Amino acid sequence: MPVPSENQRAAGGTAVSVRGLTKRFGEVLAVDSLTFEVAPGRITGFLGPNGAGKTTTLRMLLGLIRPTAGEGLIGGRPYAALRQPLHTVGAALEATGFHPGRSGRDHLRVIAATHGVPDRRVDELLELVGLAGAARRRAGGYSMGMRQRLGLAAALLGDPQVLLLDEPANGLDPEGIRWLRGFLRHLADGGTTVLVSSHLLSEVEQTADDVVIIARGQLVRQGPIEELHGPPTVLVRSPQPEELARAVRTAGLEGAPAPDQGPGAFTVEGASLATVGDAARAGGVTVHELRALRTDLERLYFRLTQQQDPVLAQPQPDGEAP
Amino acid sequence: MIRLVRAELAKLTTTRLWWGMGLALLLSGVALAALVAFFLTHGSVPGLGEGLEITDTLPALALARMVYTGAAQIGYLLTLVVGVVVIGQELRHRTATTTFLAEPRRGRVVAAKAVALAVAGLAGGSLLVAGALLGGGTVLALGDLPVFPDAGLLLRTLLLQVVALALWALIGLGAGVLIPHQVAALFVAVAAAWIVEPLLAWGLSFLDWGDGLAQYFPSQATLAAMDVYSDIDPRIAAAMGASPEQLPWWGGLLVLAGYAAVMTLAGIWLTRRRDVL
């Protein structure tokens, strides 16, 4: 796979910080005193149901929408203060269009012209995102996936230190999504700050290091994705459920039968696999299964965003609030 | 700034718009100049009775000016449309986001668009004039009339026609920003230039002070800049739709440039304030 030109990063990278960003559209408070940080060298998932204010937040960060209050900073400066901004920030926003009569290559060449980026780099990127074959065709005939790829190529034109992608997986086939994940990881490992928005946790669960979850314009949760999992839970299964319950209690652990995990299943919270295994052995109980239970993140995410607003957490038609 | 202008010029030349417009300007130049020349060489003067040929009453220069500016009104309508479209497309196809990400100082983007449009307008105007010289010149030559009399003054008319077409493109740019819906902007701009303005001028002609005002309208200023009705019997000029009071050529040019400047500045000001959604 071709790799974008040398990613020589200044030590430390370029962080993104959102400070008290607020946007009111008439009566609607689209974004409400939102504050979070995006660290360099990591992939941050920016999550929230449709209409939660993700796109508005990104647009304020990029100087496209004037905030009602607060500020968004990139490497400590507002976007509008950046000279040759595409060398610092690459962004592919949802609802970014292409002139249907202009070819994908010409679309990129027009953007490249603003930064004096040579056509060679344009062709390199078309190759990278897998659009080389369709580069000279009119963009009006592109599929959704091809548009996403063209948007990504545009974001990468200036070889930026910060990449902001709004729902980049929309319209990509599974192979494309897999490729994108690998590519973003590669960039983050090179020191790039990557922020990927999505309304689905499952889309970023495998890639993101950190998550920022918002609902109804407000911050719900932010931090490393592992922390979402909360305290570890152990699942243990035995053909002797009563003896197992006794053994767990004797060891001073909190346990409860978990019939939804199958017959004879038992969950123990806040304990390691070893502690539970030792407790079973001490009680002389036969164990048929012993494993750590992952939190159902999707359910957790739904709960987090729903608590905030039961209406908005329902499945919504596509498209953000104004 | 040079890079921004280059990018804007690239936008103009990477869709089908440029050659469609170029062709339209060239062909309307050829056809309308030929048509005007045909009517002027074969017609009699309205209101002056039968038997008086137009070619007898009009000086050769005035005749040539009318022929070669015969397509001006179609021409400035076309460049007006290009001006509207340059902004309208960015909003309609949502490329404004990409544009303003590359240059967040939006005033500079609109200024770069204005420069690119001026260049395109001058090029388009030159095409129209070339067409007019071809079409109109042929008919004049066939009628044994001077094809290029008073070279200096005629040249000024032709150059100012080119400049006027470029200025109309800038007026369109401002209209495109003021009305951020492309189809509505096109409709309003074309209707204002072709319907509202002439009707208003006609209405004003019934008022004592009206004609003085009408000469400052963009279309009247354009005709004045091109000197179309100077050296003509005022009665003939009136019969051909000229407002009784005309600015001098430089006055017309200044007034038109004023409209272009105001519209461009309004476009810059509004674009800086608006949210890009």
Interface residues (C-beta under 8 A of the other chain):
Chain A: R59 L62 G63 L64 I65 R66 Y79 A80 L82 P85 L86 V89 A91 L93 A95 T96 G97 F98 H99 P100 G101 R102 S103 D106 R109 V110 I111 A113 T114 H115 G116 A154 P322
Chain B: R3 L4 R6 A7 A10 K11 T14 T15 R16 L17 Q89 H93 R94 T95 T97 T98 F100 L101 A102 E103 P104 R105 R273 D275 V276 L277
